[in-house]
Amino acid sequence: MSSQTDRHALRRGLRERRRALPASTRIAAAEALADRLLALPFLPTSGLVAGYWAMDGEIGLHAFQLRLPAPLTYCLPLLHDDGTLRFAPWKPGDALVTNRYGIPEPDVASAGASKAGDMALIVLPLVGFDAHGHRLGMGGGWYDRSLAFRQAQAAPPWLAGAGFDAQRVDAVAVEDWDVRLDAVCSERASYLAEDIA
């Protein structure tokens, strides 16, 4: 079996596991996740913080967004024509549109939005993760393309994955294009990269 077949099977199983969590577990997990993200040693004191709109059973960031210190501006990703993500400020009540994947994003032109390198912190959704900062995403490559520059440079932006502890696996098979995270936070633990811990 190829590594791609392995990744597809793992992705499918972890998505099912994530979707099977009851609503009460999800709500409590989102609150606990906010505590962990806000306690990260590299949480910026000002600037742009990118999150995501939770879909398909992903752990929510609403509690994190509402508790961000005032000098930080919360942003959501937008698909850009060049195959990368851009990020635009968003708060509850601001206009949203649905992109081609059915995901809400700010109703602004992506050309005028900020690039990944302009963010102080990016909180990434994930399907699976290991304790070493390796992330298994949905497979579209949007974050990997957007963050390819991090292969050759250190933070910023700082990169933190967010997921349920049920999504943790022993090891994620790493591909050349995968960008390692500085931390992964779940409702139960924060897993910091070795050079940060």
C-alpha positions as CSV (number, residue, x, y, z in Angstrom):
1,M,0.0,0.0,0.0
2,S,1.4,3.4,-1.0
3,S,1.9,6.3,1.5
4,Q,-0.8,8.2,-0.3
5,T,-3.3,5.3,0.1
6,D,-2.2,5.1,3.8
7,R,-2.9,8.8,4.2
8,H,-6.3,8.6,2.5
9,A,-7.4,5.7,4.8
10,L,-6.1,7.4,7.9
11,R,-7.8,10.7,6.9
12,R,-11.1,8.9,6.4
13,G,-10.9,7.1,9.7
14,L,-10.0,10.2,11.7
15,R,-12.7,12.3,10.1
16,E,-15.3,9.7,11.1
17,R,-13.9,9.6,14.7
18,R,-14.0,13.4,14.8
19,R,-17.6,13.6,13.5
20,A,-18.8,11.0,16.0
21,L,-18.0,13.2,19.1
22,P,-21.2,14.3,20.8
23,A,-22.1,18.0,20.9
24,S,-21.5,18.3,24.6
25,T,-17.9,17.0,24.1
26,R,-17.3,19.5,21.3
27,I,-18.5,22.5,23.3
28,A,-16.4,21.6,26.3
29,A,-13.4,20.8,24.1
30,A,-13.6,24.2,22.4
31,E,-13.5,26.0,25.8
32,A,-10.5,23.9,26.9
33,L,-8.8,24.4,23.5
34,A,-9.1,28.2,24.0
35,D,-7.3,28.0,27.3
36,R,-4.4,26.0,25.7
37,L,-4.1,28.3,22.7
38,L,-4.1,31.4,24.9
39,A,-1.4,29.9,27.1
40,L,1.0,29.1,24.2
41,P,4.5,30.6,25.0
42,F,4.6,32.3,21.6
43,L,1.1,33.8,21.7
44,P,1.7,37.3,20.1
45,T,0.8,40.4,22.0
46,S,-0.3,42.3,18.9
47,G,-0.9,41.7,15.2
48,L,-3.0,39.4,13.1
49,V,-4.1,35.9,14.2
50,A,-5.6,33.6,11.7
51,G,-8.1,31.0,12.6
52,Y,-10.6,29.0,10.6
53,W,-14.3,28.4,10.3
54,A,-14.9,24.9,11.8
55,M,-16.5,22.4,9.4
56,D,-17.0,18.7,9.1
57,G,-16.6,18.1,12.9
58,E,-13.5,20.3,13.3
59,I,-12.9,21.7,16.8
60,G,-14.3,25.2,17.1
61,L,-12.3,28.4,17.6
62,H,-15.2,30.6,18.7
63,A,-14.2,30.6,22.4
64,F,-10.6,31.4,21.4
65,Q,-11.7,34.2,19.1
66,L,-13.9,35.8,21.8
67,R,-11.1,35.7,24.4
68,L,-8.3,37.1,22.2
69,P,-6.6,40.1,23.8
70,A,-7.7,43.4,22.2
71,P,-4.4,44.2,20.4
72,L,-4.8,40.9,18.4
73,T,-7.1,40.9,15.3
74,Y,-8.8,37.6,14.4
75,C,-8.8,36.7,10.7
76,L,-10.4,34.0,8.6
77,P,-8.8,32.4,5.4
78,L,-10.0,33.1,1.9
79,L,-9.1,31.1,-1.2
80,H,-7.0,33.0,-3.6
81,D,-6.7,32.4,-7.4
82,D,-3.0,31.5,-7.1
83,G,-3.8,28.4,-5.0
84,T,-2.8,29.9,-1.7
85,L,-4.8,31.3,1.2
86,R,-5.2,34.9,2.1
87,F,-6.5,36.2,5.4
88,A,-9.0,38.9,6.3
89,P,-10.2,40.3,9.6
90,W,-13.6,38.9,10.7
91,K,-15.8,39.3,13.8
92,P,-19.3,37.9,14.5
93,G,-21.8,39.8,12.5
94,D,-19.4,40.6,9.6
95,A,-20.6,39.5,6.2
96,L,-19.6,36.1,4.9
97,V,-19.8,34.3,1.5
98,T,-19.4,30.6,0.8
99,N,-16.4,29.5,-1.2
100,R,-16.3,26.6,-3.7
101,Y,-15.9,24.0,-0.9
102,G,-18.9,25.3,1.0
103,I,-16.8,27.0,3.7
104,P,-17.8,30.5,4.9
105,E,-15.1,33.2,4.4
106,P,-15.1,37.0,4.8
107,D,-16.9,38.9,2.0
108,V,-13.9,40.8,0.8
109,A,-11.7,40.5,-2.3
110,S,-8.9,38.0,-1.7
111,A,-6.4,40.2,-3.7
112,G,-6.6,42.8,-0.9
113,A,-6.4,40.4,2.0
114,S,-3.2,39.6,3.9
115,K,-0.8,36.8,3.0
116,A,0.2,34.1,5.4
117,G,3.6,35.8,6.1
118,D,1.7,38.8,7.4
119,M,0.2,36.8,10.2
120,A,1.7,36.8,13.7
121,L,0.0,33.4,14.5
122,I,-1.9,30.9,12.3
123,V,-4.1,28.3,14.0
124,L,-4.6,25.5,11.5
125,P,-7.4,22.9,11.3
126,L,-6.3,19.3,11.0
127,V,-7.6,15.8,10.4
128,G,-4.8,14.2,12.4
129,F,-1.6,15.0,14.2
130,D,1.3,13.5,16.1
131,A,3.1,14.9,19.2
132,H,6.0,16.1,17.0
133,G,4.1,18.8,15.2
134,H,3.2,16.9,12.1
135,R,-0.3,17.5,10.7
136,L,-2.5,15.6,8.4
137,G,-4.9,18.0,6.6
138,M,-7.8,17.5,4.3
139,G,-5.5,16.8,1.3
140,G,-6.0,19.9,-0.7
141,G,-2.6,21.4,0.0
142,W,-3.9,25.0,0.7
143,Y,-2.0,25.5,3.9
144,D,1.1,23.7,2.7
145,R,1.3,26.0,-0.4
146,S,0.5,29.1,1.6
147,L,3.2,28.2,4.2
148,A,5.9,26.8,2.0
149,F,8.2,29.7,2.9
150,R,8.3,28.3,6.5
151,Q,10.3,25.3,5.2
152,A,13.3,27.7,4.9
153,Q,12.6,30.2,7.7
154,A,11.6,30.2,11.4
155,A,8.6,31.9,12.8
156,P,6.8,34.3,12.4
157,P,4.1,33.4,11.7
158,W,3.9,30.9,14.5
159,L,1.9,27.8,13.5
160,A,-0.4,26.0,15.9
161,G,-2.6,23.1,14.9
162,A,-6.0,22.7,16.7
163,G,-7.8,19.3,17.1
164,F,-9.5,16.9,19.4
165,D,-7.2,14.6,21.3
166,A,-9.0,11.8,19.6
167,Q,-7.3,12.9,16.4
168,R,-3.8,12.2,17.7
169,V,-1.9,9.3,16.2
170,D,1.5,7.9,17.0
171,A,3.1,9.3,13.8
172,V,2.0,11.1,10.7
173,A,3.9,10.1,7.6
174,V,5.7,13.3,6.4
175,E,5.9,14.3,2.8
176,D,8.4,16.8,1.3
177,W,5.8,19.5,1.1
178,D,4.5,19.2,4.6
179,V,5.1,22.2,6.9
180,R,5.8,21.3,10.5
181,L,3.8,23.1,13.2
182,D,5.3,24.9,16.2
183,A,2.6,23.3,18.4
184,V,-0.6,21.4,18.4
185,C,-3.3,22.0,21.0
186,S,-6.2,19.8,21.9
187,E,-8.7,19.9,24.7
188,R,-6.3,17.7,26.8
189,A,-2.8,18.8,26.0
190,S,-0.4,21.2,24.2
191,Y,2.3,19.5,22.2
192,L,5.2,21.9,21.6
193,A,7.9,21.4,19.0
194,E,11.2,20.2,20.6
195,D,13.0,23.5,20.0
196,I,10.2,25.4,21.8
197,A,9.3,23.0,24.7
